[in-house]
Amino acid sequence: MRRRDVLASLGGAAAWPATGHAQTPARRRLGILLVYGESHPDVPIIVDTLKDSLGRLGWTWGQNLTVDLRLGDGDAEKMRRQASELLAAKPDLIFSQGVVGTTAVKQATTTTPVVFIQVQDPVGGGFVTSLARPSGNLTGFSNFDYTFVGKWLQLLKELSPSVTRARAIINPDYPTRFAGYAAELARTGPGLGIRAEASGVHDAAEIERAITTLAAEPQAGLIVLPDAITGVYSRQIIDLTAKLRLPAVYAYAAQVQLGGLAAYTTSVARDVQQAAGYIDRILRGAAVGDLPVQASERFLTVINLKTAAALGLTITPSLLAKADALIE
């Protein structure tokens, strides 16, 4: 795949094949709960891709599909209220993003079908009992598991070989997920010559404190784990790492496009396209339990060359060769 095609798939709605549904389906209602705020660059990607993909499957927004959209701004309490608001409208299905958004919906209903994206460890997190045969009312698509910590640490080491100390930041309020990432950091770090640990952050002040403290240590680097908090505060994290000249690896391409150094990630547009297929099938009568939770199959390395140059980092020919997208 050419790099321009990869960037297109990261930054907008990719092509979705026509399906040939001959009969116009009856009107349905879809609730959408996203963890980000309006200014986050992934919001239009998610919304536009979902609208386009469902349209190609026979669901036209505002005609045979009524859509209620809520943006959570990374606030778990706000998302719990929004989940209740969406359910009050009696939707046929809810589409949720991330661990925080999906947790809010799961706590609010045990009957309304839910299709999620960008959830890590769906079984360990209690969203489903089985990936192959989800019980209950949730299914969807998982993007990362805890072993990706090794990929992110390896990328950090390739970008900045002098790094011997790393901190990964994430919201600690979901203990199973926090413990999973922390254990994998402790397991994989030594093999790369890195002492790595997880640090919990809830807001801008805690993010600034964690990053500033890390930057004061020699040969340090940052891992920005996938989370509503790290997503909402992406701009602050990127600006602070630039100011402190701290190399950082991210979980999402949008953060690299905003000026972050690099990411090992999936295509958000592709995640949403796959979810649209499940939404279509459920709206047409499929049972949630018959739709297995699927994991992303293709992963992309994205590097911001301008940020690397500003940090004084030299990108090796081998790393350049394996990068799927370069932002200049």
Backbone bond lengths (Angstrom), bond angles and torsions (degrees), N, CA, C in turn:
res aa  C-N    CA-C-N  psi(-1)  N-CA   C-N-CA  omega(-1)  CA-C   N-CA-C  phi
1 M - - - 1.465 - - 1.522 109.72 -
2 R 1.341 116.93 130.08 1.450 119.77 179.05 1.520 110.75 -69.88
3 R 1.345 114.80 153.11 1.470 118.35 -176.24 1.513 112.19 -62.51
4 R 1.326 117.76 -33.87 1.473 118.70 179.43 1.537 110.28 -65.38
5 D 1.356 116.80 -33.32 1.451 120.05 178.34 1.518 111.17 -70.96
6 V 1.349 116.23 -37.38 1.454 119.76 177.26 1.517 110.45 -63.45
7 L 1.317 117.04 -45.02 1.463 120.13 179.20 1.518 110.88 -61.97
8 A 1.327 117.20 -37.19 1.463 119.81 178.00 1.521 110.52 -63.62
9 S 1.340 116.88 -41.43 1.458 119.45 -179.53 1.525 111.78 -70.75
10 L 1.336 117.41 -27.99 1.459 120.57 176.87 1.518 110.94 -76.80
11 G 1.332 117.32 -32.95 1.446 120.01 -168.90 1.500 116.11 -106.50
12 G 1.315 118.66 4.03 1.452 118.63 179.89 1.501 111.41 -169.65
13 A 1.313 116.10 -178.29 1.455 121.62 -177.02 1.513 110.28 -73.40
14 A 1.311 116.24 120.88 1.456 120.43 177.16 1.518 109.56 -82.25
15 A 1.318 116.14 168.44 1.460 120.55 -176.63 1.523 110.71 -64.44
16 W 1.337 115.92 144.16 1.458 122.25 178.79 1.511 107.40 -128.15
17 P 1.318 118.85 124.71 1.450 120.18 -175.15 1.515 112.90 -66.33
18 A 1.330 115.79 145.90 1.462 120.95 174.74 1.523 109.19 -65.28
19 T 1.334 117.33 144.12 1.457 120.08 -173.78 1.516 113.52 -107.72
20 G 1.312 117.30 -18.34 1.454 118.48 176.03 1.513 114.56 80.32
21 H 1.342 119.45 20.42 1.464 119.88 173.86 1.523 108.47 -62.59
22 A 1.306 117.32 117.72 1.461 120.59 -173.85 1.524 111.64 -83.57
23 Q 1.313 117.50 -33.45 1.450 121.04 -174.09 1.518 111.09 -98.12
24 T 1.322 117.21 130.05 1.454 120.49 177.52 1.518 109.28 -69.41
25 P 1.342 117.71 123.04 1.468 119.56 -176.62 1.524 111.53 -71.79
26 A 1.338 114.62 157.36 1.459 120.39 178.19 1.527 109.78 -66.00
27 R 1.326 115.50 157.88 1.463 120.62 -176.88 1.529 110.66 -63.68
28 R 1.325 115.47 136.40 1.452 122.07 178.43 1.533 109.34 -132.61
29 R 1.341 115.43 170.62 1.461 120.91 179.68 1.523 109.19 -125.19
30 L 1.344 115.67 132.34 1.456 122.94 -178.37 1.524 109.72 -121.71
31 G 1.331 116.60 127.25 1.453 121.52 172.00 1.517 109.85 -99.50
32 I 1.330 117.07 140.72 1.468 122.04 -179.85 1.523 108.55 -126.58
33 L 1.337 116.01 126.41 1.469 120.93 176.80 1.527 108.45 -123.26
34 L 1.337 116.42 110.48 1.457 122.47 178.42 1.523 109.62 -106.14
35 V 1.318 116.45 148.25 1.463 119.41 -175.44 1.524 112.81 -83.24
36 Y 1.325 118.13 -18.18 1.458 120.60 -175.37 1.522 111.78 -89.67
37 G 1.341 114.74 174.84 1.445 121.63 173.67 1.515 110.90 -98.41
38 E 1.318 115.81 176.06 1.466 121.52 -173.83 1.523 112.95 -60.39
39 S 1.330 118.18 -30.43 1.462 120.91 -175.04 1.527 113.43 -82.48
40 H 1.315 118.42 -9.30 1.464 119.59 -178.01 1.530 110.22 -70.73
41 P 1.336 118.26 132.97 1.466 120.37 -174.59 1.517 114.53 -64.94
42 D 1.326 118.97 -20.03 1.463 119.63 179.33 1.527 112.67 -79.31
43 V 1.332 118.33 -17.56 1.467 120.13 -177.92 1.524 111.62 -61.15
44 P 1.343 120.15 -51.95 1.472 117.89 177.81 1.517 113.28 -63.88
45 I 1.328 118.07 -31.39 1.461 120.15 176.96 1.531 109.84 -62.49
46 I 1.331 116.25 -47.95 1.460 120.45 -178.95 1.522 111.19 -63.89
47 V 1.324 116.39 -49.23 1.461 120.43 -175.94 1.525 111.09 -66.19
48 D 1.332 118.02 -47.88 1.458 120.74 -177.85 1.524 111.94 -66.22
49 T 1.342 116.55 -40.12 1.460 119.60 179.29 1.520 110.83 -66.23
50 L 1.326 116.70 -42.37 1.460 119.95 179.09 1.531 110.61 -63.69
51 K 1.324 116.90 -44.41 1.458 120.51 -179.92 1.525 110.92 -61.91
52 D 1.328 116.41 -45.61 1.462 120.80 -178.74 1.527 110.78 -66.63
53 S 1.321 117.19 -44.73 1.461 120.87 -176.77 1.523 111.61 -66.27
54 L 1.326 116.98 -43.55 1.462 119.48 177.53 1.525 111.03 -66.49
55 G 1.338 116.77 -35.37 1.457 119.75 176.76 1.516 112.30 -60.10
56 R 1.315 116.01 -39.99 1.462 120.62 178.85 1.532 112.08 -70.11
57 L 1.314 115.02 -18.80 1.462 119.99 177.57 1.527 112.41 -95.48
58 G 1.329 116.27 5.40 1.465 120.42 174.81 1.508 115.34 101.89
59 W 1.352 117.46 6.30 1.467 121.02 -178.59 1.528 109.58 -110.11
60 T 1.329 116.47 108.73 1.462 122.09 -177.45 1.523 109.59 -101.01
61 W 1.346 115.48 119.21 1.458 120.36 -179.12 1.527 110.44 -60.56
62 G 1.308 115.42 133.11 1.453 120.22 179.60 1.507 113.57 85.89
63 Q 1.325 117.34 -7.73 1.466 120.63 177.11 1.529 109.66 -114.99
64 N 1.330 117.12 -85.82 1.467 117.23 177.87 1.523 112.60 -95.23
65 L 1.348 117.00 6.58 1.458 121.15 176.09 1.529 109.59 -137.26
66 T 1.329 115.74 113.35 1.460 121.59 173.46 1.527 108.14 -88.61
67 V 1.329 116.75 130.65 1.461 121.25 -174.08 1.521 110.62 -121.37
68 D 1.324 116.22 128.85 1.460 122.91 174.01 1.525 107.82 -114.09
69 L 1.336 117.07 121.32 1.463 122.26 -175.40 1.521 110.79 -114.04
70 R 1.338 115.94 134.02 1.456 121.63 174.35 1.529 109.24 -129.28
71 L 1.351 116.28 140.99 1.462 122.99 178.38 1.523 108.20 -116.22
72 G 1.329 116.36 124.64 1.451 120.19 -169.19 1.511 116.95 -88.61
73 D 1.342 118.82 -14.20 1.469 122.09 179.41 1.527 112.95 56.19
74 G 1.341 117.07 27.88 1.461 120.26 178.04 1.515 115.24 72.67
75 D 1.325 118.10 7.02 1.462 123.45 -174.62 1.533 109.16 -99.01
76 A 1.333 117.12 108.90 1.461 121.19 -175.70 1.522 111.92 -61.27
77 E 1.328 117.60 -41.41 1.458 120.71 179.94 1.524 110.76 -65.48
78 K 1.318 116.80 -41.77 1.462 120.35 177.30 1.522 110.29 -61.12
79 M 1.337 117.16 -40.79 1.462 120.14 -179.21 1.526 111.86 -67.92
80 R 1.304 117.45 -31.71 1.469 119.26 175.38 1.521 110.04 -64.28
81 R 1.339 116.79 -41.55 1.471 119.74 176.92 1.528 110.53 -65.24
82 Q 1.323 116.00 -41.51 1.456 119.85 -178.44 1.524 111.93 -66.17
83 A 1.327 116.57 -36.35 1.466 119.60 177.11 1.527 109.94 -61.40
84 S 1.328 117.17 -41.86 1.464 121.09 178.30 1.522 110.70 -64.85
85 E 1.338 116.89 -39.63 1.462 120.56 177.74 1.534 111.14 -62.17
86 L 1.309 115.89 -44.43 1.466 119.66 179.73 1.526 110.79 -62.68
87 L 1.320 116.68 -42.29 1.463 119.63 -178.32 1.524 112.22 -70.03
88 A 1.332 116.70 -27.76 1.463 119.93 178.17 1.521 111.53 -63.66
89 A 1.332 116.59 -24.72 1.466 120.98 178.48 1.526 112.11 -82.17
90 K 1.319 117.19 0.50 1.461 124.33 177.74 1.535 112.00 57.09
91 P 1.325 116.51 60.85 1.472 119.19 178.77 1.528 111.11 -73.02
92 D 1.325 115.09 156.54 1.461 120.18 173.29 1.525 110.80 -78.99
93 L 1.314 116.20 -21.63 1.469 121.04 -177.40 1.517 108.98 -162.90
94 I 1.340 116.92 151.44 1.464 121.85 173.58 1.525 108.84 -121.12
95 F 1.322 115.74 135.33 1.458 123.84 174.42 1.522 106.99 -104.55
96 S 1.336 117.28 121.61 1.460 120.82 -175.62 1.516 110.99 -122.79
97 Q 1.334 115.41 153.13 1.462 122.58 -180.00 1.519 110.16 -116.09
98 G 1.325 115.49 133.63 1.449 121.20 168.12 1.522 115.36 73.82
99 V 1.316 114.71 170.65 1.456 121.40 179.77 1.522 111.19 -64.29
100 V 1.329 116.94 -43.07 1.466 119.99 -176.06 1.528 111.05 -68.52
101 G 1.329 116.42 -46.60 1.456 119.75 179.77 1.516 112.31 -64.74
102 T 1.322 116.42 -42.10 1.461 120.38 -178.17 1.521 111.24 -70.90
103 T 1.326 117.14 -34.24 1.470 120.23 174.80 1.522 110.61 -61.79
104 A 1.327 116.71 -42.65 1.467 120.58 -179.83 1.525 110.90 -61.25
105 V 1.332 116.37 -42.09 1.460 119.90 -179.60 1.531 110.67 -70.60
106 K 1.330 115.98 -42.02 1.469 119.43 -179.51 1.522 111.46 -60.91
107 Q 1.317 116.65 -37.57 1.458 120.22 179.29 1.522 112.22 -70.92
108 A 1.328 116.37 -21.33 1.461 120.47 -174.52 1.526 113.57 -93.07
109 T 1.351 117.89 -21.64 1.464 119.29 -177.50 1.517 111.41 -150.72
110 T 1.318 115.00 143.47 1.470 121.10 172.65 1.524 110.90 -115.57
111 T 1.330 116.80 6.09 1.468 120.13 -175.31 1.527 113.68 -123.02
112 T 1.316 118.69 -40.88 1.458 120.79 -178.83 1.530 109.95 -67.82
113 P 1.325 118.69 129.24 1.468 120.56 179.21 1.528 111.47 -61.35
114 V 1.336 115.45 141.77 1.461 122.45 -179.20 1.526 108.67 -130.85
115 V 1.325 116.16 131.24 1.466 122.26 171.78 1.523 106.91 -115.24
116 F 1.337 117.22 122.29 1.457 120.99 -176.97 1.519 111.30 -112.37
117 I 1.338 114.79 159.35 1.460 122.37 169.42 1.529 108.10 -131.77
118 Q 1.355 115.19 161.76 1.472 122.49 172.58 1.527 112.36 57.60
119 V 1.315 116.12 40.87 1.466 121.83 174.68 1.519 108.34 -106.28
120 Q 1.314 116.82 129.44 1.458 121.33 177.06 1.536 109.19 -97.42
121 D 1.329 115.97 139.09 1.459 123.81 177.40 1.529 111.58 53.47
122 P 1.339 118.41 63.77 1.468 120.20 -177.52 1.525 114.01 -60.81
123 V 1.344 117.68 -32.74 1.465 119.63 179.11 1.525 110.33 -76.22
124 G 1.331 117.28 -51.67 1.461 120.84 -179.98 1.516 112.55 -61.24
125 G 1.332 116.37 -31.77 1.454 120.41 179.19 1.515 113.92 -79.95
126 G 1.342 117.20 -4.67 1.458 120.86 176.68 1.513 115.25 83.24
127 F 1.327 117.67 13.99 1.467 119.46 -179.55 1.530 111.38 -79.87
128 V 1.318 116.63 -36.94 1.464 121.88 176.95 1.522 108.23 -138.36
129 T 1.339 116.10 157.75 1.459 120.04 177.89 1.519 111.81 -90.09
130 S 1.319 116.60 -20.14 1.455 121.75 -178.87 1.513 109.17 -152.43
131 L 1.338 116.59 139.30 1.462 119.40 177.15 1.521 110.74 -70.07
132 A 1.319 116.92 -39.46 1.461 120.81 -175.59 1.524 112.38 -73.96
133 R 1.335 117.31 -37.70 1.470 121.30 -178.02 1.526 108.82 -135.15
134 P 1.328 116.90 79.93 1.470 118.81 -179.49 1.531 110.44 -60.05
135 S 1.299 116.14 131.95 1.460 119.34 171.90 1.519 107.54 -98.01
136 G 1.286 116.58 161.26 1.458 118.63 -177.50 1.513 111.09 87.32
137 N 1.332 115.52 -150.53 1.464 120.10 -170.93 1.521 113.99 -117.01
138 L 1.341 117.90 12.32 1.465 120.43 -177.77 1.524 111.80 -118.98
139 T 1.320 115.69 143.04 1.454 123.86 167.35 1.524 107.56 -155.57
140 G 1.323 116.40 174.26 1.466 117.23 179.57 1.502 113.07 158.95
141 F 1.338 115.24 -142.92 1.453 121.42 -167.98 1.527 110.64 -135.91
142 S 1.324 114.33 128.54 1.459 122.15 -179.92 1.521 108.63 -102.77
143 N 1.337 117.18 137.66 1.464 118.79 -177.89 1.529 113.31 -100.49
144 F 1.320 119.21 -41.64 1.467 121.60 -177.09 1.523 110.28 -130.10
145 D 1.336 115.94 151.28 1.459 119.73 164.64 1.527 107.50 -118.21
146 Y 1.324 116.61 178.35 1.460 119.90 -171.54 1.530 113.03 -64.78
147 T 1.325 117.23 -24.48 1.473 119.31 -178.91 1.525 112.08 -66.18
148 F 1.326 117.35 -14.44 1.465 118.96 178.59 1.521 111.88 -67.66
149 V 1.314 117.29 -16.16 1.457 120.00 173.51 1.525 110.06 -53.48
150 G 1.322 117.11 -41.78 1.462 120.63 178.53 1.517 112.09 -61.23
151 K 1.330 117.43 -39.16 1.463 121.59 178.07 1.522 111.09 -64.87
152 W 1.345 115.61 -42.88 1.468 119.61 -178.95 1.527 111.36 -68.60
153 L 1.321 117.44 -40.15 1.463 120.30 177.28 1.530 111.21 -66.70
154 Q 1.315 116.71 -40.32 1.462 119.97 178.59 1.520 111.17 -63.02
155 L 1.344 116.78 -41.70 1.458 120.46 178.26 1.525 110.32 -64.06
156 L 1.327 117.02 -41.74 1.463 121.07 177.33 1.531 110.47 -59.13
157 K 1.320 116.84 -42.79 1.461 121.62 -179.37 1.528 111.20 -67.61
158 E 1.311 117.53 -37.41 1.462 120.35 177.96 1.528 111.24 -68.19
159 L 1.309 116.80 -36.18 1.460 120.88 179.31 1.520 111.61 -72.99
160 S 1.327 116.16 -39.41 1.460 121.41 -176.84 1.536 108.63 -136.55
161 P 1.327 117.67 84.15 1.478 121.33 -173.92 1.521 114.62 -57.93
162 S 1.338 117.76 -20.17 1.468 119.66 -177.96 1.521 112.85 -78.92
163 V 1.326 118.19 -8.48 1.463 120.71 -176.66 1.525 111.15 -64.70
164 T 1.321 116.57 127.09 1.463 122.39 175.80 1.531 112.23 -126.34
165 R 1.335 115.98 -2.37 1.467 121.36 -176.51 1.519 107.57 -138.73
166 A 1.338 117.54 128.60 1.465 120.36 -179.26 1.521 110.36 -137.78
167 R 1.313 113.99 145.42 1.467 120.47 173.93 1.525 107.65 -125.63
168 A 1.323 115.54 136.46 1.463 121.30 175.98 1.518 108.05 -110.24
169 I 1.329 117.13 130.42 1.464 120.50 -177.32 1.525 110.66 -108.46
170 I 1.339 114.23 140.92 1.460 121.52 -178.96 1.527 108.25 -165.57
171 N 1.329 116.76 157.44 1.458 122.11 173.75 1.533 108.75 -65.62
172 P 1.342 118.58 124.84 1.475 120.84 -176.71 1.524 114.40 -86.25
173 D 1.338 117.66 2.31 1.456 120.07 -171.73 1.524 114.41 -76.39
174 Y 1.328 117.24 -0.72 1.464 122.17 176.93 1.531 106.24 -117.93
175 P 1.341 117.43 86.63 1.471 122.82 -164.95 1.528 114.62 -57.78
176 T 1.320 117.57 -38.85 1.464 119.58 -178.90 1.519 110.69 -62.44
177 R 1.324 115.93 -44.87 1.462 120.36 179.90 1.531 110.97 -66.51
178 F 1.329 117.66 -45.34 1.460 121.17 -179.90 1.528 110.49 -59.91
179 A 1.333 116.34 -45.13 1.463 120.21 -179.47 1.526 111.10 -65.31
180 G 1.337 117.08 -36.82 1.459 120.28 179.08 1.512 112.50 -63.61
181 Y 1.317 116.56 -45.07 1.464 119.96 177.98 1.530 111.32 -67.99
182 A 1.333 116.86 -41.39 1.466 120.32 -179.21 1.522 111.11 -61.62
183 A 1.331 116.77 -42.72 1.465 120.58 179.95 1.525 111.04 -64.34
184 E 1.321 116.43 -39.13 1.463 119.39 -178.58 1.527 111.12 -72.18
185 L 1.309 117.82 -34.13 1.466 120.81 173.96 1.526 111.08 -61.09
186 A 1.325 115.95 -45.73 1.468 120.17 179.62 1.521 111.57 -66.16
187 R 1.328 117.07 -32.59 1.466 120.78 -177.59 1.519 112.70 -76.93
188 T 1.346 117.20 -43.65 1.464 120.50 -172.22 1.523 113.85 -92.07
189 G 1.321 117.64 -25.12 1.456 120.10 -176.85 1.518 114.85 -56.76
190 P 1.350 119.19 -50.14 1.466 119.87 -176.37 1.525 114.18 -57.65
191 G 1.319 117.59 -35.07 1.455 120.15 179.50 1.518 113.19 -65.13
192 L 1.317 116.54 -20.17 1.462 121.81 177.63 1.526 111.61 -103.08
193 G 1.317 115.88 5.02 1.460 119.16 -178.06 1.510 113.20 74.05
194 I 1.326 116.55 28.91 1.468 121.24 -176.86 1.519 109.84 -124.69
195 R 1.317 116.19 130.70 1.471 121.19 170.63 1.515 106.92 -90.09
196 A 1.333 116.24 110.96 1.462 120.65 -170.53 1.515 111.17 -123.16
197 E 1.330 115.82 144.85 1.458 121.07 178.86 1.515 109.66 -149.82
198 A 1.320 116.13 161.86 1.459 121.76 177.18 1.522 109.83 -98.14
199 S 1.323 115.47 146.69 1.458 121.32 178.18 1.522 108.80 -131.44
200 G 1.326 116.95 130.09 1.456 121.02 -178.82 1.514 112.26 -83.19
201 V 1.344 116.17 136.12 1.464 121.73 177.84 1.530 108.88 -136.43
202 H 1.339 114.82 141.77 1.466 120.41 -179.63 1.527 113.17 -116.04
203 D 1.336 116.98 -24.67 1.455 119.50 -170.82 1.524 110.22 -155.74
204 A 1.335 115.56 -176.33 1.462 121.10 -176.01 1.527 111.89 -61.04
205 A 1.331 117.18 -40.37 1.467 120.08 -177.74 1.525 111.20 -65.55
206 E 1.322 116.88 -43.22 1.465 119.74 179.93 1.528 111.62 -69.61
207 I 1.323 117.07 -34.73 1.467 120.57 175.68 1.529 110.13 -63.05
208 E 1.325 116.63 -46.50 1.470 119.80 -179.80 1.525 110.94 -62.79
209 R 1.313 116.84 -40.49 1.464 119.97 -179.60 1.530 110.93 -65.84
210 A 1.316 118.06 -43.25 1.464 121.44 -178.46 1.522 111.37 -65.31
211 I 1.336 116.88 -43.27 1.462 120.17 -176.93 1.526 111.00 -73.47
212 T 1.328 117.00 -40.87 1.465 120.52 -179.96 1.525 111.08 -63.67
213 T 1.324 116.11 -41.91 1.465 120.27 178.28 1.521 110.88 -63.91
214 L 1.328 116.59 -42.10 1.464 120.35 179.25 1.522 111.27 -64.25
215 A 1.329 116.83 -43.31 1.467 121.01 -176.64 1.528 112.18 -64.66
216 A 1.322 117.29 -21.69 1.469 120.64 179.05 1.523 111.91 -74.82
217 E 1.324 117.05 -13.22 1.459 120.72 179.75 1.529 109.80 -91.01
218 P 1.324 118.51 149.07 1.461 120.74 179.77 1.524 111.67 -73.71
219 Q 1.349 115.82 150.35 1.459 123.22 176.36 1.533 112.64 50.77
220 A 1.321 116.11 47.75 1.464 120.89 -176.11 1.530 111.37 -104.12
221 G 1.325 114.84 154.12 1.461 121.46 175.71 1.517 109.83 -146.90
222 L 1.325 115.82 161.35 1.464 122.14 -173.92 1.527 110.45 -119.20
223 I 1.341 116.24 140.64 1.457 123.19 169.84 1.527 107.29 -114.95
224 V 1.331 116.97 123.35 1.461 121.71 -179.89 1.525 107.15 -101.49
225 L 1.335 115.91 100.42 1.459 121.45 -174.26 1.527 111.59 -73.06
226 P 1.342 116.97 157.78 1.466 120.39 -178.83 1.521 111.50 -70.38
227 D 1.336 116.16 121.82 1.467 120.07 -174.05 1.522 108.49 -169.98
228 A 1.321 116.30 153.68 1.466 120.00 177.25 1.525 111.71 -61.11
229 I 1.332 116.87 -41.68 1.467 120.57 -177.83 1.527 110.63 -65.38
230 T 1.324 117.96 -49.09 1.462 120.00 -179.38 1.523 111.29 -67.38
231 G 1.331 117.14 -25.79 1.462 119.60 175.95 1.515 112.41 -73.32
232 V 1.322 116.22 -46.98 1.466 120.73 -178.78 1.527 111.38 -64.61
233 Y 1.344 116.48 -36.34 1.464 120.28 -178.09 1.534 112.26 -98.37
234 S 1.335 116.46 26.36 1.467 120.67 -178.73 1.524 112.33 -56.49
235 R 1.322 116.52 -45.67 1.468 119.78 -176.75 1.523 110.50 -61.54
236 Q 1.316 118.43 -43.80 1.462 121.13 178.43 1.527 110.86 -61.23
237 I 1.334 117.06 -44.54 1.464 121.31 -179.11 1.524 110.52 -62.31
238 I 1.313 116.31 -44.77 1.474 121.14 -178.53 1.527 110.40 -64.78
239 D 1.317 117.02 -45.30 1.468 120.21 -179.80 1.526 111.43 -64.50
240 L 1.331 116.40 -39.82 1.460 120.17 -177.71 1.530 111.63 -70.10
241 T 1.321 117.36 -40.91 1.470 119.41 178.30 1.523 110.91 -66.61
242 A 1.330 116.75 -33.87 1.468 119.45 176.59 1.527 110.57 -66.57
243 K 1.322 115.93 -45.40 1.471 120.57 -179.57 1.527 111.28 -61.76
244 L 1.334 116.83 -40.37 1.463 121.58 -176.55 1.530 112.29 -91.56
245 R 1.335 116.77 2.25 1.473 122.69 179.54 1.530 111.15 53.01
246 L 1.324 114.27 52.18 1.456 121.91 -177.02 1.530 109.21 -111.47
247 P 1.333 119.06 120.18 1.469 119.72 177.42 1.522 110.37 -67.81
248 A 1.328 115.93 138.09 1.464 120.48 -177.17 1.521 110.22 -141.51
249 V 1.329 115.55 140.87 1.458 122.60 175.65 1.522 108.23 -114.32
250 Y 1.338 115.76 137.19 1.458 122.75 -173.67 1.524 111.19 -115.51
251 A 1.341 115.41 165.54 1.459 120.67 179.54 1.522 112.73 -92.66
252 Y 1.345 117.91 -15.06 1.459 119.75 -174.39 1.530 111.86 -130.34
253 A 1.321 115.11 143.92 1.461 121.38 -177.92 1.523 112.24 -64.21
254 A 1.344 117.10 -33.32 1.465 119.79 -179.38 1.521 111.17 -56.55
255 Q 1.315 117.04 -34.20 1.461 120.37 -179.41 1.526 111.49 -70.09
256 V 1.317 117.31 -31.76 1.466 121.00 175.76 1.525 110.37 -74.32
257 Q 1.299 116.68 -37.45 1.459 120.37 176.92 1.526 111.83 -65.74
258 L 1.336 116.87 -25.73 1.463 121.31 176.44 1.528 112.56 -81.30
259 G 1.346 116.65 -8.85 1.459 119.81 179.40 1.509 114.86 126.00
260 G 1.332 118.07 -2.07 1.455 121.18 175.31 1.523 110.92 -65.84
261 L 1.314 116.31 160.83 1.458 120.49 -173.05 1.524 113.32 -71.25
262 A 1.335 118.52 -54.07 1.459 120.06 -174.20 1.519 110.29 -161.56
263 A 1.336 115.26 160.58 1.461 121.11 176.78 1.521 109.86 -145.32
264 Y 1.312 114.54 149.47 1.463 121.72 165.13 1.515 104.42 -115.27
265 T 1.340 117.59 116.86 1.443 119.59 -159.20 1.524 112.19 -152.99
266 T 1.311 115.17 -178.29 1.456 122.70 173.78 1.524 109.04 -114.14
267 S 1.325 116.79 173.60 1.454 122.00 172.77 1.521 109.10 -86.24
268 V 1.325 116.99 117.15 1.460 120.68 178.37 1.524 110.35 -62.08
269 A 1.330 116.83 -40.23 1.456 120.54 179.87 1.525 110.84 -60.31
270 R 1.330 116.50 -41.54 1.463 119.29 -179.96 1.526 110.80 -67.49
271 D 1.325 117.68 -39.56 1.466 120.79 176.57 1.528 110.69 -56.37
272 V 1.326 115.84 -43.98 1.460 120.61 -177.63 1.527 110.56 -70.12
273 Q 1.317 117.59 -39.62 1.465 120.38 177.66 1.519 111.70 -57.61
274 Q 1.336 115.76 -44.72 1.457 119.38 179.09 1.526 110.84 -62.94
275 A 1.328 116.38 -41.36 1.465 120.28 178.63 1.524 111.02 -62.61
276 A 1.328 117.12 -36.93 1.462 120.67 179.07 1.524 110.98 -60.09
277 G 1.324 116.53 -36.74 1.458 119.74 177.42 1.515 112.30 -62.71
278 Y 1.345 116.43 -40.94 1.464 120.19 177.18 1.524 111.38 -68.36
279 I 1.329 116.82 -40.81 1.465 120.16 178.43 1.522 110.12 -59.01
280 D 1.313 116.25 -45.33 1.469 121.37 178.84 1.532 110.70 -58.96
281 R 1.311 116.79 -46.55 1.465 119.86 -176.32 1.522 111.83 -66.06
282 I 1.336 117.01 -39.28 1.463 119.83 178.97 1.524 110.73 -68.51
283 L 1.331 117.14 -42.77 1.462 120.04 178.70 1.522 111.98 -62.59
284 R 1.322 116.69 -24.53 1.465 121.31 178.51 1.527 112.62 -94.18
285 G 1.354 117.09 5.37 1.452 119.53 171.27 1.506 117.40 116.91
286 A 1.336 118.66 -3.18 1.463 120.47 179.70 1.524 110.47 -67.59
287 A 1.328 115.82 148.32 1.462 121.44 177.28 1.523 110.32 -85.56
288 V 1.320 116.71 138.45 1.460 121.26 179.42 1.527 110.90 -55.43
289 G 1.314 117.27 -41.84 1.450 121.71 -177.14 1.515 114.42 -64.78
290 D 1.324 117.27 -16.25 1.464 120.94 178.30 1.525 112.72 -90.48
291 L 1.326 117.13 -1.14 1.466 121.59 -177.35 1.527 108.76 -111.95
292 P 1.316 118.78 103.50 1.473 120.65 -175.40 1.519 112.39 -67.51
293 V 1.312 115.45 149.74 1.465 120.47 171.53 1.534 107.43 -68.23
294 Q 1.317 116.47 129.91 1.455 120.97 -178.03 1.528 110.23 -114.10
295 A 1.319 115.52 149.29 1.454 122.00 177.11 1.517 109.89 -104.02
296 S 1.326 116.56 149.95 1.460 120.61 175.44 1.523 109.78 -59.19
297 E 1.326 116.11 142.31 1.465 120.88 -176.71 1.522 113.07 -108.63
298 R 1.318 118.07 -19.58 1.461 120.54 -178.13 1.516 109.40 -121.98
299 F 1.334 115.08 133.64 1.461 120.38 -178.19 1.519 109.77 -126.17
300 L 1.322 115.37 150.58 1.454 122.60 -170.11 1.523 110.93 -127.58
301 T 1.321 115.85 139.64 1.464 121.55 172.30 1.523 107.84 -101.66
302 V 1.325 115.98 122.64 1.462 122.59 -177.05 1.521 108.07 -121.64
303 I 1.335 117.38 129.76 1.470 121.65 -176.91 1.527 109.34 -129.13
304 N 1.325 115.71 135.14 1.458 121.71 175.19 1.529 107.65 -95.83
305 L 1.332 117.02 105.60 1.459 121.71 -175.41 1.526 111.90 -68.10
306 K 1.312 117.30 -33.31 1.465 120.69 178.96 1.530 110.52 -64.71
307 T 1.332 116.04 -43.24 1.462 120.09 178.74 1.523 111.11 -66.32
308 A 1.335 116.56 -40.29 1.463 120.20 177.56 1.520 111.01 -59.66
309 A 1.327 116.41 -43.21 1.463 120.25 179.72 1.529 110.96 -64.88
310 A 1.333 116.82 -40.04 1.459 120.32 179.74 1.522 111.76 -64.23
311 L 1.338 116.25 -29.37 1.462 120.76 178.78 1.528 112.22 -87.67
312 G 1.328 116.29 -1.74 1.456 120.33 -179.45 1.512 113.87 74.42
313 L 1.331 117.10 24.05 1.456 121.56 -178.52 1.534 110.50 -94.27
314 T 1.304 115.69 140.59 1.462 121.60 175.66 1.521 108.88 -102.78
315 I 1.322 116.31 119.95 1.458 120.52 179.05 1.529 108.32 -83.90
316 T 1.304 116.88 119.55 1.460 121.28 -175.68 1.529 110.47 -68.67
317 P 1.331 117.36 154.36 1.472 120.14 176.89 1.524 112.87 -56.35
318 S 1.331 118.19 -36.23 1.467 120.15 -179.09 1.525 110.97 -67.11
319 L 1.343 117.03 -38.68 1.458 119.88 178.27 1.525 110.75 -71.23
320 L 1.316 116.90 -39.52 1.467 119.81 175.76 1.515 111.06 -59.66
321 A 1.322 116.39 -40.00 1.464 120.87 -176.29 1.526 112.10 -66.21
322 K 1.327 116.96 -33.91 1.465 118.60 -177.49 1.526 113.26 -93.14
323 A 1.332 117.30 -4.17 1.470 119.98 177.12 1.524 109.60 -70.06
324 D 1.331 115.67 135.70 1.461 120.58 178.29 1.513 111.99 -86.00
325 A 1.326 116.89 -26.96 1.457 121.00 -179.78 1.513 109.63 -147.47
326 L 1.334 115.64 134.43 1.459 122.81 177.55 1.511 108.27 -118.39
327 I 1.325 116.60 126.94 1.460 121.95 178.16 1.520 108.02 -103.42
328 E 1.331 116.02 123.02 1.470 120.41 -172.90 1.523 110.73 -115.21
